Amino acid sequence: MTDGDDDTLPTGRAGVDPLIAYPRKSTGETGQMERPGDHTPWWFIPGMFAVALGLIGLLVFINDRRSVDDAAAPAPKVSDAPVLTTEVPAAATEPVPVAEQATTVEAASTTVDPRIGDLPKPGAVRVGSDEYEIASRCEVHLPFDPVDTETQLSSYFFFDSGGVRGLVERVVDEAGDSATRLVSGALTSTTEVSEVGSAGAFIASFVGADVVVNPMTDTDTQCGDRLVTNEPGQFSEPHTRIILDICVEFGYPAGTTISGLTSEGNRFEILQAGGELAEIVFEREPDDILRTSAPAIILRTGDQLSASGVISNGTDDLDITIDIGTTTTVDEARRCTPADRL
């Protein structure tokens, strides 16, 4: 060994810091002194970061599983809950007699009117033993509205076996429930009205015959065509009648005559010689006929026909308006017979 050599150093270089003895080596194995951090692998810090992320993900997964398990947990069954029962001792009762039991059962059951089976077919009127089809009807009409809203009129028009106009009406007013019948141009009345069932059928007992009405229930009533009369200038107090039938006759003398029947058994005629002027005749009672002294005005709009004027019997004057075409148009009307004319 030379004077400068040190046997404690692997390099043999005396006085040289072992940390820089071999500066080109990066392992730190240059001598007995170790460099700080030389034994920490390069992947340690990234690995710790990955482990932390894994733990966070595991906690999130466990929390989600608990939430799903809580939501899917079945609700407790009613049968699992304790049942509280309270028994009430039955009251001591005496046996009900058989007669009283039968009366109670009968009162509780729904009673069907046995007369329903004897009604004529729906939409028909039976007069005595003869049955006729209802040709037109208007139910629950208020003839004196708005002054009187209590009086209700239901009208059922038909033709008898001889083709003569027939009419039965049910009147409900402050006096009670009654009926009227048109026979040979005259009205007869009765106060003996009996309702059958709940669909509007009724029996009216007139002198000489009972009349049974079984109205239709599946079609609308024909209340559109109307004849309205007023005291002169008193349009707030109308008397409205429903036109139930009209017929047409051509050639008077070179024009058209329209004859009609209304509720309450009234009849009218519109005598149109041509143009927009005509004469109106109104039968208020069989012996009370009012007619226009000046030409009435006729208006036509499509199928609608309106006639208006002032009618008089020499003592009483009335404003009159006739509207046709909502229920039956003039062009579709039947031809008049001699019995239809005034």
C-alpha positions as CSV (number, residue, x, y, z in Angstrom):
1,M,0.0,0.0,0.0
2,T,1.1,3.5,-0.6
3,D,0.9,6.4,1.9
4,G,-2.2,7.7,0.3
5,D,-4.2,4.5,0.4
6,D,-6.8,3.8,3.1
7,D,-7.7,0.1,3.6
8,T,-11.1,1.1,5.0
9,L,-12.3,2.4,1.7
10,P,-13.0,0.2,-1.2
11,T,-11.6,2.8,-3.5
12,G,-8.3,3.1,-1.7
13,R,-8.6,6.8,-2.2
14,A,-7.9,8.5,1.1
15,G,-9.8,11.7,1.9
16,V,-12.5,11.3,-0.7
17,D,-16.2,11.6,0.4
18,P,-17.7,8.2,-0.2
19,L,-20.9,9.9,-1.4
20,I,-19.1,11.1,-4.5
21,A,-16.4,8.5,-4.8
22,Y,-18.1,7.1,-7.9
23,P,-20.4,9.9,-9.1
24,R,-21.4,8.0,-12.2
25,K,-23.2,5.3,-10.1
26,S,-26.9,6.1,-9.1
27,T,-27.5,3.1,-6.8
28,G,-25.9,4.6,-3.7
29,E,-23.6,1.7,-3.2
30,T,-20.5,3.8,-3.2
31,G,-19.4,3.2,0.4
32,Q,-20.6,2.4,3.8
33,M,-22.9,5.5,4.1
34,E,-26.3,5.1,2.4
35,R,-28.1,7.8,0.6
36,P,-31.6,8.8,2.0
37,G,-34.4,7.1,0.1
38,D,-32.3,4.8,-1.9
39,H,-34.3,1.7,-0.8
40,T,-37.8,3.2,-1.8
41,P,-39.0,1.6,-5.1
42,W,-40.0,3.8,-7.9
43,W,-43.5,2.4,-8.0
44,F,-44.3,3.0,-4.3
45,I,-46.1,6.3,-4.5
46,P,-48.2,5.4,-7.6
47,G,-49.1,2.2,-5.9
48,M,-50.3,3.9,-2.8
49,F,-52.4,6.2,-4.9
50,A,-53.9,3.2,-6.7
51,V,-54.7,1.5,-3.4
52,A,-56.4,4.6,-2.1
53,L,-58.6,4.7,-5.2
54,G,-59.5,1.1,-4.8
55,L,-60.6,1.6,-1.1
56,I,-62.8,4.5,-2.1
57,G,-64.4,2.5,-4.9
58,L,-65.0,-0.4,-2.5
59,L,-66.7,1.9,0.0
60,V,-69.0,3.3,-2.7
61,F,-69.9,-0.2,-3.9
62,I,-70.7,-1.4,-0.3
63,N,-72.9,1.7,0.2
64,D,-74.8,1.1,-3.1
65,R,-75.4,-2.5,-2.1
66,R,-76.9,-1.5,1.2
67,S,-79.2,1.0,-0.5
68,V,-80.5,-1.7,-2.9
69,D,-81.0,-4.2,-0.2
70,D,-82.9,-1.7,1.9
71,A,-85.2,-0.8,-1.0
72,A,-85.8,-4.4,-1.9
73,A,-86.6,-5.5,1.6
74,P,-90.1,-6.9,1.6
75,A,-92.7,-5.0,3.6
76,P,-93.8,-6.7,6.7
77,K,-96.9,-8.9,6.2
78,V,-100.1,-8.0,7.9
79,S,-100.3,-11.5,9.2
80,D,-96.9,-11.0,11.0
81,A,-98.3,-8.1,13.0
82,P,-100.1,-8.9,16.2
83,V,-103.9,-8.9,15.8
84,L,-106.0,-7.1,18.3
85,T,-109.5,-8.5,18.7
86,T,-112.3,-7.2,20.7
87,E,-115.1,-9.6,21.1
88,V,-118.5,-8.0,21.8
89,P,-121.0,-10.3,23.4
90,A,-124.0,-10.8,21.2
91,A,-127.0,-9.0,22.4
92,A,-129.8,-11.2,23.5
93,T,-132.6,-11.0,21.0
94,E,-136.1,-12.4,20.9
95,P,-137.0,-14.5,17.8
96,V,-138.9,-12.4,15.1
97,P,-142.2,-13.9,14.2
98,V,-142.4,-15.4,10.7
99,A,-145.1,-12.9,9.5
100,E,-142.9,-10.0,10.5
101,Q,-139.9,-11.5,8.7
102,A,-141.9,-11.8,5.5
103,T,-143.0,-8.2,5.7
104,T,-139.4,-7.0,6.2
105,V,-138.1,-9.0,3.2
106,E,-140.9,-7.7,1.0
107,A,-140.1,-4.1,2.0
108,A,-136.4,-4.5,1.3
109,S,-136.8,-6.0,-2.2
110,T,-137.4,-3.9,-5.3
111,T,-141.0,-4.1,-6.4
112,V,-141.7,-4.3,-10.2
113,D,-145.0,-2.8,-11.3
114,P,-147.0,-5.7,-12.7
115,R,-148.8,-3.5,-15.1
116,I,-145.6,-3.0,-17.1
117,G,-146.3,-6.3,-18.8
118,D,-149.6,-5.0,-20.1
119,L,-148.3,-1.8,-21.7
120,P,-148.4,-1.4,-25.5
121,K,-145.2,-1.7,-27.4
122,P,-142.7,1.3,-26.9
123,G,-143.8,4.2,-29.0
124,A,-147.5,3.3,-29.1
125,V,-150.8,4.5,-27.7
126,R,-153.7,2.1,-26.8
127,V,-157.2,3.5,-26.8
128,G,-159.5,0.8,-25.4
129,S,-158.4,-2.3,-27.3
130,D,-157.0,-0.5,-30.3
131,E,-153.2,0.3,-30.5
132,Y,-151.7,3.1,-32.6
133,E,-148.2,4.2,-33.3
134,I,-147.1,7.6,-31.9
135,A,-146.3,9.7,-35.0
136,S,-144.7,12.6,-33.0
137,R,-144.4,13.7,-29.5
138,C,-143.0,16.5,-27.3
139,E,-142.5,15.8,-23.6
140,V,-142.2,18.1,-20.6
141,H,-143.0,21.3,-22.6
142,L,-143.6,24.6,-20.8
143,P,-146.3,26.4,-22.7
144,F,-146.3,29.6,-20.6
145,D,-142.6,30.0,-19.9
146,P,-141.2,32.3,-18.6
147,V,-144.3,33.6,-16.7
148,D,-145.3,30.1,-15.6
149,T,-142.6,27.4,-15.2
150,E,-144.8,25.0,-13.2
151,T,-147.2,23.9,-15.9
152,Q,-145.7,21.0,-17.9
153,L,-147.2,19.4,-20.9
154,S,-146.4,16.1,-22.7
155,S,-148.0,15.6,-26.0
156,Y,-148.4,12.3,-28.0
157,F,-149.8,12.6,-31.5
158,F,-151.1,9.6,-33.6
159,F,-153.5,8.7,-36.4
160,D,-156.4,6.4,-35.7
161,S,-157.4,3.5,-37.9
162,G,-159.4,5.9,-40.1
163,G,-156.5,8.2,-40.6
164,V,-158.0,10.9,-38.3
165,R,-155.7,12.9,-36.1
166,G,-155.6,11.8,-32.5
167,L,-153.9,13.4,-29.5
168,V,-153.3,12.5,-25.9
169,E,-151.6,14.8,-23.5
170,R,-150.5,14.6,-19.9
171,V,-150.7,17.9,-17.9
172,V,-148.9,18.5,-14.7
173,D,-149.6,21.8,-13.0
174,E,-150.4,23.3,-9.6
175,A,-153.8,21.5,-9.8
176,G,-152.2,18.0,-10.0
177,D,-151.6,15.4,-12.6
178,S,-154.3,15.1,-15.4
179,A,-154.7,14.2,-19.0
180,T,-156.6,15.4,-22.1
181,R,-157.7,13.6,-25.2
182,L,-158.6,14.9,-28.7
183,V,-161.8,13.3,-30.0
184,S,-163.4,14.5,-33.2
185,G,-161.9,17.9,-32.9
186,A,-162.9,18.4,-29.2
187,L,-160.8,17.9,-26.1
188,T,-162.0,15.8,-23.2
189,S,-160.1,15.7,-19.9
190,T,-159.7,13.5,-16.9
191,T,-158.0,13.7,-13.5
192,E,-157.5,10.0,-13.2
193,V,-153.9,9.5,-14.3
194,S,-151.8,6.6,-13.1
195,E,-148.0,6.4,-13.8
196,V,-146.7,3.0,-14.8
197,G,-143.1,2.3,-14.2
198,S,-140.5,5.0,-14.4
199,A,-140.0,5.5,-18.1
200,G,-142.9,7.9,-18.7
201,A,-145.8,5.4,-19.4
202,F,-149.2,6.2,-17.9
203,I,-152.8,5.2,-17.9
204,A,-155.6,7.9,-18.3
205,S,-159.2,6.9,-17.7
206,F,-161.6,8.7,-19.9
207,V,-165.3,8.3,-20.3
208,G,-165.8,5.2,-22.4
209,A,-162.2,4.1,-22.7
210,D,-158.9,3.9,-20.9
211,V,-155.9,5.3,-22.8
212,V,-152.5,3.8,-22.2
213,V,-149.4,5.6,-23.4
214,N,-146.0,4.0,-23.7
215,P,-143.6,6.6,-25.1
216,M,-140.4,6.0,-26.9
217,T,-137.2,6.1,-24.9
218,D,-134.5,5.9,-27.6
219,T,-135.3,8.9,-29.8
220,D,-135.4,12.6,-29.2
221,T,-138.8,14.4,-28.9
222,Q,-140.0,16.6,-31.6
223,C,-140.4,20.0,-30.0
224,G,-138.8,22.2,-32.6
225,D,-141.7,23.6,-34.7
226,R,-143.8,26.1,-32.8
227,L,-146.8,28.4,-32.9
228,V,-146.6,31.3,-30.5
229,T,-149.3,33.8,-29.7
230,N,-149.1,37.0,-27.6
231,E,-151.4,39.7,-26.5
232,P,-150.7,42.6,-28.8
233,G,-147.4,44.1,-27.8
234,Q,-146.9,41.7,-24.8
235,F,-144.1,39.6,-26.1
236,S,-142.9,38.8,-22.5
237,E,-145.9,36.7,-21.9
238,P,-146.0,34.2,-24.8
239,H,-148.3,31.1,-25.1
240,T,-146.2,28.5,-27.0
241,R,-147.8,25.5,-28.7
242,I,-145.8,22.7,-30.3
243,I,-146.6,21.9,-33.9
244,L,-147.1,18.1,-34.0
245,D,-148.4,17.6,-37.6
246,I,-148.5,19.5,-40.8
247,C,-149.9,18.7,-44.3
248,V,-149.7,20.6,-47.6
249,E,-152.4,21.2,-50.2
250,F,-151.5,22.8,-53.5
251,G,-153.8,25.0,-55.6
252,Y,-155.4,27.6,-53.3
253,P,-156.3,29.2,-55.6
254,A,-152.9,29.3,-57.3
255,G,-150.7,28.9,-54.2
256,T,-150.1,26.6,-51.3
257,T,-152.1,25.8,-48.1
258,I,-150.3,24.5,-45.0
259,S,-152.5,22.9,-42.3
260,G,-151.2,22.0,-38.9
261,L,-152.2,20.6,-35.5
262,T,-150.5,21.8,-32.3
263,S,-150.4,20.8,-28.7
264,E,-153.5,21.6,-26.7
265,G,-155.5,20.5,-29.8
266,N,-155.3,23.8,-31.7
267,R,-155.3,23.9,-35.5
268,F,-154.0,26.5,-38.0
269,E,-153.7,27.2,-41.7
270,I,-151.3,29.3,-43.7
271,L,-152.9,30.3,-47.0
272,Q,-150.2,31.5,-49.4
273,A,-151.5,32.7,-52.8
274,G,-148.0,33.5,-53.9
275,G,-145.0,35.7,-53.0
276,E,-144.3,36.7,-49.4
277,L,-147.8,37.5,-48.3
278,A,-150.4,35.1,-46.9
279,E,-153.4,34.7,-44.7
280,I,-153.2,32.9,-41.3
281,V,-156.2,31.2,-39.7
282,F,-156.0,30.0,-36.1
283,E,-158.6,27.8,-34.3
284,R,-158.3,28.6,-30.6
285,E,-161.4,26.6,-29.8
286,P,-163.8,24.6,-32.1
287,D,-166.1,27.7,-32.2
288,D,-163.4,30.3,-31.9
289,I,-161.5,31.1,-35.1
290,L,-159.2,34.0,-35.5
291,R,-157.7,35.2,-38.9
292,T,-155.6,37.9,-40.2
293,S,-157.3,41.0,-41.5
294,A,-154.1,42.2,-43.2
295,P,-151.7,40.0,-45.2
296,A,-149.3,38.0,-43.0
297,I,-145.6,38.1,-43.8
298,I,-143.9,34.9,-45.0
299,L,-140.2,34.3,-44.7
300,R,-138.3,31.3,-46.2
301,T,-134.7,30.4,-45.3
302,G,-133.7,27.1,-46.8
303,D,-136.1,24.5,-45.2
304,Q,-137.3,27.0,-42.6
305,L,-140.6,28.8,-43.1
306,S,-141.9,31.5,-40.8
307,A,-145.3,33.3,-40.9
308,S,-146.3,36.2,-38.7
309,G,-149.1,38.6,-38.4
310,V,-152.0,39.9,-36.3
311,I,-155.1,37.7,-36.0
312,S,-158.6,38.6,-34.7
313,N,-162.0,37.2,-34.1
314,G,-163.6,40.6,-34.1
315,T,-163.2,40.9,-30.3
316,D,-159.8,39.7,-29.4
317,D,-156.5,40.4,-31.2
318,L,-153.4,38.3,-31.0
319,D,-149.9,38.5,-32.4
320,I,-149.0,35.2,-34.0
321,T,-145.8,33.6,-35.2
322,I,-145.5,30.2,-36.8
323,D,-142.1,28.5,-37.4
324,I,-141.8,25.3,-39.4
325,G,-138.8,23.3,-40.6
326,T,-137.0,22.2,-37.6
327,T,-139.0,19.0,-37.1
328,T,-140.8,18.7,-40.4
329,T,-140.2,20.7,-43.6
330,V,-143.0,21.8,-45.9
331,D,-141.4,19.9,-48.8
332,E,-141.5,16.7,-46.8
333,A,-145.0,17.1,-45.4
334,R,-147.8,14.7,-46.3
335,R,-150.8,15.8,-48.5
336,C,-153.8,17.1,-46.7
337,T,-157.2,15.2,-46.4
338,P,-160.5,17.0,-46.2
339,A,-160.6,16.2,-42.4
340,D,-157.4,18.2,-41.9
341,R,-158.8,21.5,-43.3
342,L,-160.5,24.2,-41.2
